[in-house]
Amino acid sequence: MQSDALVSPGDREGQTALRMRIREPAFSRPVKPTDNSYIESFNGRVRDECLNVHQFLSLDHVDAIIEEWRRDDNAHRRHSSIGDLTPIEFAHRPQDHVTATER
């Protein structure tokens, strides 16, 4: 946090102005999964469907297994958050079907 001016304790207007300039960080707080439920849901799926079902032998093996899972997730798995399309179908849909909220 940075302030452009020093504010004395008795300066109510200055304190109010300073409080208005202070913003919350734009990232999730540690150990607060409710800050971004979409990411936590994704992390849980990766853990349950990929990481917990494989025994990794090397970092190259980790890379190969995760890449295989990522490709399957993007090409074959339908996602309810994008209208039950796969991410690849969603990316290649005609632009005239884009709703106002997606623009």
C-alpha positions in Angstrom: 0.0 0.0 0.0 1.2 3.4 -0.8 -0.1 6.9 0.2 0.6 10.2 -1.6 0.1 12.2 1.6 0.6 11.9 5.3 -2.7 12.2 7.2 -2.8 13.4 10.7 -5.1 11.5 13.2 -7.4 14.5 13.5 -7.9 15.1 9.8 -11.2 13.3 9.1 -11.4 14.2 5.4 -7.8 13.1 4.8 -8.4 9.8 6.6 -11.6 9.2 4.5 -9.8 10.0 1.3 -6.9 7.6 2.3 -9.3 4.8 3.2 -11.0 5.2 -0.2 -7.6 4.8 -2.0 -6.8 1.6 -0.1 -7.8 -1.5 -2.2 -7.9 -5.1 -1.3 -5.3 -7.3 -3.1 -6.4 -8.8 -6.4 -5.4 -12.3 -5.5 -6.8 -15.0 -3.2 -5.7 -15.1 0.4 -3.8 -18.2 1.5 -6.0 -20.9 3.0 -9.2 -19.2 1.7 -10.6 -21.5 -1.0 -13.9 -19.6 -1.0 -12.0 -16.6 -2.6 -12.1 -18.3 -6.0 -14.3 -21.4 -6.0 -13.8 -22.0 -9.8 -10.0 -22.5 -9.3 -10.6 -24.6 -6.2 -13.0 -26.8 -8.1 -10.6 -27.2 -10.9 -7.7 -28.0 -8.5 -9.9 -30.6 -6.8 -10.7 -32.3 -10.2 -7.0 -32.3 -11.2 -6.1 -33.8 -7.8 -8.9 -36.4 -7.8 -8.8 -37.4 -11.5 -5.1 -37.2 -12.3 -2.7 -36.7 -9.4 -4.2 -39.2 -7.0 -4.6 -42.0 -9.5 -1.0 -42.1 -10.9 2.3 -43.0 -9.4 4.9 -40.7 -11.0 8.3 -42.0 -11.8 10.0 -38.8 -12.9 9.3 -35.2 -13.8 9.1 -36.1 -17.4 6.4 -38.7 -16.5 4.5 -36.1 -14.5 4.6 -33.7 -17.6 3.3 -36.5 -19.9 0.5 -37.6 -17.6 -0.7 -34.0 -16.9 -0.5 -33.1 -20.6 -2.6 -36.2 -21.5 -5.2 -35.2 -18.8 -5.2 -31.6 -20.0 -5.8 -32.6 -23.6 -8.6 -35.0 -22.6 -10.2 -32.3 -20.4 -10.1 -29.7 -23.2 -11.1 -32.0 -26.1 -13.6 -34.5 -24.7 -15.0 -33.4 -21.4 -18.1 -31.2 -21.5 -18.1 -28.2 -19.1 -21.4 -27.0 -17.6 -19.9 -23.5 -17.1 -19.7 -23.0 -20.9 -23.0 -24.5 -22.0 -22.1 -28.1 -21.8 -19.5 -27.7 -24.6 -15.9 -28.9 -24.6 -13.5 -26.0 -24.3 -12.4 -26.7 -27.9 -16.0 -26.5 -29.1 -16.5 -23.3 -27.1 -13.4 -21.7 -28.7 -14.5 -22.6 -32.2 -18.2 -21.8 -32.0 -19.5 -19.2 -34.5 -19.2 -15.7 -33.2 -22.8 -14.9 -34.0 -23.8 -17.2 -31.1 -21.8 -15.1 -28.5 -24.1 -13.6 -25.9 -23.8 -10.0 -24.7 -22.4 -11.2 -21.3 -19.5 -13.1 -23.1 -18.3 -10.0 -25.0 
